[in-house]
Amino acid sequence: MRLEHVTDLEMAKQMAALLEAENARLHQRLELLVQENARLKGEDAQARLQLELTQLKEQLALMQQRLFGASSEKRKPEAEATPPANTRKQRGHGPRAQPELPVQEVLLPLDEADKVCGLCGGALKEWTGQTEDSEEVSVVERHFVLKRYRRQKYRCPCGCTPVTAPAPPRLMEGGRYSVELAVHVALQKYGFHLPLARQARMYLREGLVVDSQTLWDQLSALALHLQPSYEALPAVVFTSPLIHADETYWYLLDKGPRKKWYAWTVACADAVYHRILPSRSAATARQVLGDYKGIVMVDGYASYQTVTKPGKEASLECSLVFCWSHVRRKYVDAEKVAPVCAQVLKLIGQLYAIEADLPDPHALEGEQQEAALAHRLAVRQEESAPLVAAIREWALAQRSLPGSALRTALEYMLGLWNGLTVFLTNPWVPLDNNLVERQLRDMVVGRKNHYGSKSLRGTEVAALFYSLIETARLRGEDPGRYLLRAALAAIEQPGTVTLPTSSD
């Protein structure tokens, strides 16, 4: 019986005691084997044993941190950044302005019985224009309605063919549910991570009797209308001179319990394109990147490097740049067992501080954009380049145990070094791949809530809605309004491509 299947406390205690004894036996066996191995190789058995024990202790410390520690990458601030002791932390956030909320004026009069002066007993008269005002944010619950359309018919006195008023746009022929309802369900699932079964329970509370299969049918029908708009996204993304790429696992439930497929994502500053595919292989990376010839910002995953390796048959023509955020994470992990990492983390923090003060060229156009790029390049050459050189010098000066977390971080960074330093000569290249990681966040949260997709069609619909919703958010258009606008346009004229509009 496995430990995770045990429900009886006494049995769990007994199993834990047995595991502890077995662990002690294995440690003794390891010690003997290490000594024997060192003797056969002519090495110092004690030194070799100490090396093995050091690595095991480090692995145990990191495992305990992952299991029980905070997952945040935030670190304690430097000592000099500690605020003065007399600084009081502000409590609460204060009232927030609500310019988008409709305002309802509610006048509260006195009851007739209370319109008597408490001193003289005379009748109180209304003081015209004088009120004591306050505000309260309230909620008016959503409600569903059954619209019964009555299409007026008209006839000609001459006996010609009668004419009937046109029907409103239908999501599907003979369907009973509106386009607005389908958009609402899609936004709740893919924008706010509410599974369809949970939505059906919520709607029942509000008077709508519907099951999750019916809701899914509306999503699938809506996705058919939006398919041309989804298929137009790759052309938008791949026309950018620099794109971001990343992937995460996605469960396809009808292929077996916890069968992993993978959500592959490519993104630029104002568009996102997701695909859910069965593999995470180099061949899939080649399929995702296609004929793209620009710069691709990625993490250190080997498949990207395999398909872009020069001189290799069918090698892609795009070039890779790598992410400083991933480098930093390696050192954050290693710092738990190697405090010397604080030095390089401070240098990387200074790189990010420089970037924080630089203008974003994507938000500008024309001469302003050119000036921003020139400024960005000059600052990086003058201020960032010496920091990057100091980081490399620090890394080369370190000595670490094989297999240790510090050694892993050093090898990761130095192995990607050429791609990590491109940002010093190309002002378009950012420091990290966080843009695409932000676009994957909704898929990760959704995966935790509805576990993935039940079918291949489910993966296609999920990729479509995540792509369109996140592109709308990037461009500053409300995703619900966008989906409704695009769907109505496609219903009126099948095949219509409607992409979100920029708020600029």
C-alpha positions as CSV (number, residue, x, y, z in Angstrom):
1,M,0.0,0.0,0.0
2,R,1.3,3.4,-0.9
3,L,1.5,6.1,1.8
4,E,-0.8,8.5,0.0
5,H,-3.6,5.9,0.1
6,V,-3.4,5.4,3.9
7,T,-6.2,7.0,5.8
8,D,-5.7,5.3,9.2
9,L,-3.4,7.5,11.5
10,E,-1.8,4.5,13.4
11,M,-1.0,2.7,10.1
12,A,0.5,5.9,8.7
13,K,2.7,6.2,11.8
14,Q,3.9,2.6,11.4
15,M,4.7,3.1,7.7
16,A,6.6,6.3,8.5
17,A,8.7,4.5,11.1
18,L,9.4,1.7,8.6
19,L,10.4,4.2,6.0
20,E,12.7,6.0,8.4
21,A,14.4,2.7,9.3
22,E,14.8,1.9,5.7
23,N,16.2,5.3,5.0
24,A,18.9,4.8,7.7
25,R,19.8,1.4,6.3
26,L,20.2,2.9,2.8
27,H,22.5,5.6,4.2
28,Q,24.7,3.0,5.7
29,R,24.7,1.0,2.5
30,L,25.5,4.2,0.6
31,E,28.5,4.9,2.9
32,L,29.9,1.4,2.3
33,L,29.4,1.6,-1.5
34,V,31.0,5.0,-1.7
35,Q,34.0,3.8,0.3
36,E,34.4,0.7,-1.8
37,N,34.1,2.8,-5.0
38,A,36.7,5.3,-3.8
39,R,39.1,2.4,-2.9
40,L,38.8,0.8,-6.3
41,K,39.4,4.2,-8.0
42,G,42.3,5.1,-5.6
43,E,40.5,8.1,-4.3
44,D,40.2,9.4,-0.7
45,A,37.2,7.5,0.6
46,Q,36.4,10.0,3.3
47,A,36.5,13.0,1.0
48,R,34.3,11.2,-1.6
49,L,31.8,10.3,1.1
50,Q,31.7,13.9,2.4
51,L,31.1,15.1,-1.2
52,E,28.1,12.7,-1.6
53,L,26.6,13.7,1.8
54,T,27.0,17.4,0.9
55,Q,25.1,16.9,-2.3
56,L,22.3,14.9,-0.5
57,K,21.9,17.6,2.1
58,E,21.6,20.3,-0.5
59,Q,19.1,18.3,-2.5
60,L,17.1,17.7,0.7
61,A,17.1,21.4,1.6
62,L,15.9,22.4,-1.9
63,M,13.2,19.7,-1.8
64,Q,12.0,20.9,1.6
65,Q,11.9,24.5,0.3
66,R,9.8,23.4,-2.7
67,L,7.4,21.4,-0.6
68,F,7.0,23.7,2.4
69,G,8.5,27.1,1.5
70,A,7.0,30.1,-0.2
71,S,6.9,29.8,-4.0
72,S,7.5,33.5,-4.5
73,E,10.7,34.6,-6.2
74,K,10.8,37.8,-4.1
75,R,13.9,38.1,-1.9
76,K,14.5,40.1,1.3
77,P,15.6,43.6,0.5
78,E,19.1,44.7,1.0
79,A,20.0,46.0,4.5
80,E,20.4,49.6,3.3
81,A,17.0,49.5,1.8
82,T,15.3,48.8,5.1
83,P,12.9,51.7,5.9
84,P,13.4,53.7,9.1
85,A,12.0,52.3,12.3
86,N,9.6,55.2,12.8
87,T,7.9,54.7,9.3
88,R,4.3,53.7,9.8
89,K,2.8,51.3,7.3
90,Q,-0.4,52.7,5.8
91,R,-3.4,50.5,6.4
92,G,-6.0,49.8,3.8
93,H,-6.2,51.4,0.3
94,G,-8.7,54.2,0.8
95,P,-11.7,54.7,-1.4
96,R,-11.1,54.0,-5.1
97,A,-12.6,56.2,-7.8
98,Q,-15.3,54.3,-9.8
99,P,-15.7,56.3,-13.0
100,E,-17.1,53.3,-14.9
101,L,-20.0,52.5,-12.6
102,P,-23.5,53.9,-13.3
103,V,-24.7,56.2,-10.5
104,Q,-28.1,55.7,-8.9
105,E,-29.3,58.7,-6.9
106,V,-31.3,57.4,-3.9
107,L,-33.1,60.1,-1.8
108,L,-33.8,59.0,1.8
109,P,-36.7,61.0,3.4
110,L,-37.9,60.9,7.0
111,D,-40.9,58.8,7.8
112,E,-44.0,60.8,8.5
113,A,-43.9,59.9,12.2
114,D,-40.4,61.3,12.5
115,K,-41.2,64.8,10.9
116,V,-41.5,66.3,14.4
117,C,-39.0,68.6,16.0
118,G,-37.5,66.9,19.1
119,L,-37.2,70.3,21.0
120,C,-40.4,72.3,20.3
121,G,-42.7,69.6,18.9
122,G,-43.4,71.6,15.7
123,A,-43.7,70.0,12.3
124,L,-40.5,69.7,10.3
125,K,-40.4,71.1,6.8
126,E,-38.2,70.0,3.9
127,W,-35.0,72.1,3.5
128,T,-34.9,72.3,-0.3
129,G,-31.6,71.4,-1.8
130,Q,-29.9,70.4,1.4
131,T,-28.8,66.8,1.9
132,E,-26.1,64.9,3.6
133,D,-24.4,62.7,1.0
134,S,-22.4,59.5,1.1
135,E,-21.5,56.7,-1.4
136,E,-21.9,53.0,-1.3
137,V,-20.8,50.4,-3.9
138,S,-23.6,47.9,-4.3
139,V,-24.5,45.0,-6.6
140,V,-27.5,44.3,-8.8
141,E,-27.5,40.6,-9.5
142,R,-27.4,39.3,-13.0
143,H,-30.6,37.9,-14.3
144,F,-31.6,35.8,-17.3
145,V,-34.6,36.5,-19.5
146,L,-36.6,34.4,-22.0
147,K,-37.0,36.7,-25.0
148,R,-40.0,35.8,-27.1
149,Y,-39.5,37.3,-30.5
150,R,-42.7,38.2,-32.4
151,R,-41.7,39.0,-36.0
152,Q,-44.3,41.2,-37.5
153,K,-45.7,40.2,-40.9
154,Y,-46.8,42.6,-43.6
155,R,-49.0,42.0,-46.6
156,C,-49.7,43.9,-49.8
157,P,-53.3,44.9,-50.7
158,C,-52.5,43.6,-54.2
159,G,-52.1,40.1,-52.8
160,C,-48.3,39.9,-53.3
161,T,-46.0,37.7,-51.2
162,P,-46.2,38.6,-47.4
163,V,-43.1,40.1,-45.9
164,T,-41.8,39.2,-42.3
165,A,-39.5,41.3,-40.2
166,P,-36.0,39.8,-40.1
167,A,-34.9,37.5,-37.2
168,P,-32.1,38.6,-34.9
169,P,-28.7,37.0,-35.4
170,R,-28.6,33.3,-34.3
171,L,-25.7,31.5,-32.9
172,M,-26.9,28.3,-34.7
173,E,-29.8,27.5,-36.9
174,G,-32.8,26.7,-34.7
175,G,-30.8,27.3,-31.5
176,R,-32.5,28.5,-28.3
177,Y,-29.6,30.4,-26.8
178,S,-28.3,33.9,-27.8
179,V,-24.9,34.9,-29.0
180,E,-24.7,37.1,-25.9
181,L,-25.2,34.1,-23.6
182,A,-22.5,32.1,-25.5
183,V,-20.0,35.0,-25.2
184,H,-20.8,35.3,-21.5
185,V,-20.2,31.6,-20.9
186,A,-16.9,31.7,-22.9
187,L,-15.7,34.7,-20.9
188,Q,-16.5,33.0,-17.6
189,K,-14.7,29.8,-18.5
190,Y,-11.6,31.1,-20.4
191,G,-11.4,34.6,-18.9
192,F,-12.3,33.9,-15.3
193,H,-11.7,30.1,-15.1
194,L,-15.2,29.0,-14.1
195,P,-15.8,25.3,-15.2
196,L,-19.1,24.7,-17.1
197,A,-20.5,22.5,-14.4
198,R,-19.9,25.3,-11.8
199,Q,-21.5,27.8,-14.2
200,A,-24.6,25.6,-14.6
201,R,-25.0,25.5,-10.8
202,M,-24.7,29.3,-10.5
203,Y,-27.2,29.8,-13.3
204,L,-29.7,27.5,-11.7
205,R,-29.6,29.7,-8.6
206,E,-30.5,32.6,-10.8
207,G,-33.4,30.8,-12.5
208,L,-31.8,29.3,-15.6
209,V,-32.1,25.5,-15.9
210,V,-29.3,24.4,-18.1
211,D,-26.7,21.6,-18.1
212,S,-22.9,21.8,-18.8
213,Q,-23.3,19.9,-22.1
214,T,-25.7,22.5,-23.4
215,L,-23.2,25.3,-22.4
216,W,-20.4,23.4,-24.2
217,D,-22.5,23.3,-27.3
218,Q,-22.8,27.0,-27.3
219,L,-19.1,27.4,-26.9
220,S,-18.3,25.1,-29.7
221,A,-20.8,26.9,-32.0
222,L,-19.4,30.3,-31.1
223,A,-15.8,29.0,-31.8
224,L,-16.9,28.0,-35.3
225,H,-17.8,31.6,-36.1
226,L,-14.6,32.9,-34.6
227,Q,-12.3,30.4,-36.3
228,P,-11.3,32.7,-39.1
229,S,-10.3,35.5,-36.6
230,Y,-8.2,32.9,-34.6
231,E,-6.5,31.7,-37.8
232,A,-5.5,35.3,-38.6
233,L,-3.5,35.7,-35.4
234,P,-0.3,33.8,-36.5
235,A,0.1,36.3,-39.4
236,V,0.0,39.2,-36.9
237,V,2.4,37.6,-34.5
238,F,4.9,36.4,-37.1
239,T,5.2,39.8,-38.8
240,S,6.8,41.1,-35.6
241,P,10.7,41.2,-35.8
242,L,10.8,39.7,-32.3
243,I,8.4,37.2,-30.8
244,H,8.2,35.3,-27.5
245,A,7.7,31.6,-27.2
246,D,6.9,29.2,-24.3
247,E,5.0,26.1,-23.5
248,T,3.2,24.4,-20.6
249,Y,1.5,21.1,-20.1
250,W,-2.3,20.7,-20.7
251,Y,-4.3,17.6,-19.9
252,L,-6.4,15.9,-22.6
253,L,-8.7,13.8,-20.4
254,D,-10.2,11.4,-23.1
255,K,-6.7,10.0,-23.8
256,G,-6.5,8.6,-20.2
257,P,-6.0,10.0,-16.7
258,R,-3.7,13.0,-16.6
259,K,-2.5,12.5,-20.2
260,K,-0.2,15.4,-20.9
261,W,-0.5,17.4,-24.0
262,Y,1.2,20.8,-24.3
263,A,0.0,24.4,-24.9
264,W,2.5,26.1,-27.1
265,T,2.4,29.9,-27.2
266,V,3.9,32.5,-29.4
267,A,3.3,36.2,-28.7
268,C,4.4,39.7,-29.7
269,A,3.6,43.0,-28.1
270,D,-0.1,43.1,-29.2
271,A,-1.1,39.6,-30.1
272,V,-1.1,36.0,-28.7
273,Y,-1.5,32.7,-30.5
274,H,-1.9,29.4,-28.5
275,R,-1.9,25.9,-29.9
276,I,-2.4,22.7,-27.9
277,L,-0.4,19.8,-29.3
278,P,0.4,16.3,-28.3
279,S,4.2,16.7,-27.9
280,R,6.9,18.9,-26.5
281,S,9.5,17.6,-28.9
282,A,11.9,19.5,-31.2
283,A,9.7,18.5,-34.1
284,T,6.7,20.2,-32.5
285,A,8.9,23.3,-31.8
286,R,9.7,23.3,-35.5
287,Q,6.0,23.1,-36.4
288,V,5.2,26.0,-34.0
289,L,7.9,28.3,-35.3
290,G,7.4,27.4,-38.9
291,D,9.2,29.7,-41.4
292,Y,9.7,32.5,-39.0
293,K,13.0,34.3,-39.7
294,G,13.1,36.9,-36.9
295,I,14.3,36.8,-33.2
296,V,12.6,34.4,-30.8
297,M,12.9,35.0,-27.0
298,V,12.8,31.7,-25.2
299,D,13.9,30.0,-22.0
300,G,16.6,27.3,-21.9
301,Y,14.4,24.5,-23.2
302,A,16.6,22.3,-25.5
303,S,14.0,21.8,-28.3
304,Y,14.3,25.4,-29.4
305,Q,18.1,25.2,-29.6
306,T,17.9,21.9,-31.5
307,V,15.7,23.2,-34.3
308,T,17.8,26.4,-34.7
309,K,21.3,24.8,-34.6
310,P,23.3,26.0,-37.6
311,G,24.3,23.5,-40.2
312,K,21.7,21.0,-39.2
313,E,19.3,19.6,-41.8
314,A,16.0,21.4,-41.7
315,S,17.3,24.0,-39.3
316,L,15.1,27.0,-38.8
317,E,16.3,30.4,-39.8
318,C,15.2,32.3,-36.7
319,S,17.7,33.2,-34.0
320,L,17.3,32.7,-30.3
321,V,17.7,35.1,-27.4
322,F,17.4,34.0,-23.8
323,C,15.7,35.1,-20.7
324,W,17.4,36.7,-17.7
325,S,14.4,36.0,-15.5
326,H,15.0,32.3,-15.8
327,V,18.7,32.8,-15.0
328,R,17.7,34.7,-11.9
329,R,15.3,31.9,-10.8
330,K,18.2,29.4,-10.9
331,Y,20.2,31.6,-8.6
332,V,17.2,32.3,-6.3
333,D,16.9,28.5,-5.8
334,A,20.6,28.1,-5.3
335,E,20.9,30.9,-2.8
336,K,19.0,28.7,-0.2
337,V,22.1,26.5,0.0
338,A,24.8,28.8,-1.5
339,P,24.5,32.3,0.0
340,V,27.2,33.6,-2.4
341,C,24.4,33.8,-5.0
342,A,23.3,37.0,-3.3
343,Q,26.2,38.8,-5.1
344,V,25.0,37.9,-8.6
345,L,21.4,38.4,-7.7
346,K,22.2,42.0,-6.7
347,L,23.9,42.6,-10.1
348,I,20.9,41.1,-12.0
349,G,18.6,43.4,-9.9
350,Q,20.7,46.4,-11.1
351,L,20.1,45.3,-14.7
352,Y,16.4,45.3,-14.1
353,A,16.6,48.7,-12.4
354,I,18.2,50.2,-15.5
355,E,15.5,48.7,-17.7
356,A,12.7,50.1,-15.5
357,D,13.8,53.6,-16.4
358,L,13.9,53.1,-20.2
359,P,10.9,54.0,-22.4
360,D,8.9,51.2,-24.1
361,P,9.4,51.5,-27.8
362,H,6.2,49.5,-28.5
363,A,4.2,52.4,-27.0
364,L,5.7,54.9,-29.5
365,E,5.7,55.5,-33.2
366,G,7.8,57.2,-35.8
367,E,10.6,59.6,-34.7
368,Q,9.7,59.1,-31.1
369,Q,10.1,55.4,-31.4
370,E,13.5,55.8,-33.1
371,A,14.7,58.2,-30.4
372,A,13.6,55.8,-27.7
373,L,15.4,52.9,-29.3
374,A,18.6,55.0,-29.7
375,H,18.4,56.0,-26.1
376,R,17.8,52.5,-24.9
377,L,20.8,51.2,-26.8
378,A,23.1,54.0,-25.5
379,V,22.1,53.4,-21.9
380,R,22.5,49.6,-22.2
381,Q,26.0,50.1,-23.7
382,E,27.0,52.6,-21.0
383,E,25.4,51.1,-17.9
384,S,24.2,47.5,-18.6
385,A,27.3,46.2,-20.4
386,P,29.7,46.7,-17.4
387,L,27.1,44.9,-15.2
388,V,26.9,42.0,-17.6
389,A,30.7,41.7,-17.7
390,A,30.8,41.7,-13.9
391,I,28.2,38.9,-13.8
392,R,30.3,36.8,-16.2
393,E,33.5,37.5,-14.2
394,W,31.8,36.5,-11.0
395,A,30.5,33.3,-12.6
396,L,33.9,32.2,-13.9
397,A,35.4,32.8,-10.5
398,Q,33.0,30.5,-8.7
399,R,33.9,26.9,-7.7
400,S,31.1,24.5,-7.0
401,L,30.4,20.8,-6.5
402,P,29.2,18.8,-9.5
403,G,25.5,18.3,-9.3
404,S,25.0,21.2,-6.9
405,A,22.3,23.9,-7.3
406,L,25.0,26.6,-7.8
407,R,26.8,24.5,-10.4
408,T,23.5,24.0,-12.2
409,A,22.8,27.8,-12.2
410,L,26.3,28.6,-13.4
411,E,26.2,26.1,-16.3
412,Y,22.7,27.2,-17.3
413,M,23.7,30.8,-17.5
414,L,27.1,30.3,-19.2
415,G,25.6,27.8,-21.7
416,L,23.1,30.5,-22.9
417,W,25.5,33.4,-22.6
418,N,25.6,34.5,-26.3
419,G,21.8,34.7,-26.4
420,L,21.6,36.4,-23.0
421,T,23.8,39.3,-24.2
422,V,22.0,40.2,-27.5
423,F,20.0,42.9,-25.7
424,L,23.2,44.9,-25.4
425,T,23.3,45.4,-29.1
426,N,19.7,45.2,-30.1
427,P,17.4,47.7,-28.4
428,W,14.2,45.7,-29.4
429,V,15.3,42.7,-27.3
430,P,13.9,42.7,-23.7
431,L,15.6,41.3,-20.7
432,D,13.1,38.4,-20.2
433,N,10.4,36.3,-21.6
434,N,7.8,37.5,-19.0
435,L,5.4,38.8,-21.7
436,V,4.6,35.3,-22.9
437,E,4.6,33.9,-19.4
438,R,1.9,36.4,-18.5
439,Q,-0.2,35.2,-21.5
440,L,0.2,31.6,-20.3
441,R,-1.0,32.4,-16.8
442,D,-4.7,32.2,-17.7
443,M,-4.2,28.7,-19.2
444,V,-2.3,27.6,-16.1
445,V,-5.1,28.9,-13.7
446,G,-7.8,27.5,-16.0
447,R,-6.0,24.1,-16.0
448,K,-6.1,24.0,-12.2
449,N,-9.9,24.8,-12.2
450,H,-11.2,22.6,-15.0
451,Y,-8.3,20.1,-15.3
452,G,-7.8,20.5,-19.1
453,S,-10.0,19.4,-21.9
454,K,-12.2,16.4,-22.3
455,S,-11.6,16.0,-26.1
456,L,-9.5,17.1,-29.0
457,R,-12.3,19.6,-29.9
458,G,-12.0,20.9,-26.4
459,T,-8.3,21.7,-26.9
460,E,-9.1,23.5,-30.1
461,V,-11.8,25.6,-28.5
462,A,-9.6,26.4,-25.5
463,A,-6.7,27.5,-27.6
464,L,-9.0,29.8,-29.7
465,F,-10.7,31.5,-26.8
466,Y,-7.5,32.0,-24.7
467,S,-5.8,33.5,-27.8
468,L,-8.6,35.9,-28.7
469,I,-9.3,37.0,-25.1
470,E,-5.7,37.6,-24.2
471,T,-5.1,39.5,-27.5
472,A,-8.1,41.7,-26.7
473,R,-6.6,42.4,-23.3
474,L,-3.2,43.3,-24.7
475,R,-4.8,45.7,-27.1
476,G,-7.0,47.3,-24.5
477,E,-10.4,46.2,-25.7
478,D,-12.9,44.6,-23.3
479,P,-12.8,40.9,-24.2
480,G,-16.5,40.4,-23.8
481,R,-17.4,43.3,-26.1
482,Y,-14.8,42.1,-28.6
483,L,-16.1,38.5,-28.8
484,L,-19.6,39.7,-29.3
485,R,-18.6,42.1,-32.0
486,A,-16.5,39.5,-33.8
487,A,-19.2,36.8,-33.6
488,L,-22.0,39.1,-34.9
489,A,-19.8,40.2,-37.8
490,A,-19.1,36.5,-38.7
491,I,-22.7,35.5,-38.4
492,E,-23.8,38.3,-40.7
493,Q,-21.0,37.6,-43.2
494,P,-19.4,34.1,-42.7
495,G,-15.6,34.0,-42.9
496,T,-15.3,37.6,-41.6
497,V,-12.0,38.2,-39.7
498,T,-12.3,40.6,-36.8
499,L,-9.3,41.3,-34.6
500,P,-9.4,43.4,-31.4
501,T,-8.8,47.1,-31.9
502,S,-6.1,49.0,-30.0
503,S,-7.2,51.5,-27.4
504,D,-4.5,54.0,-28.6
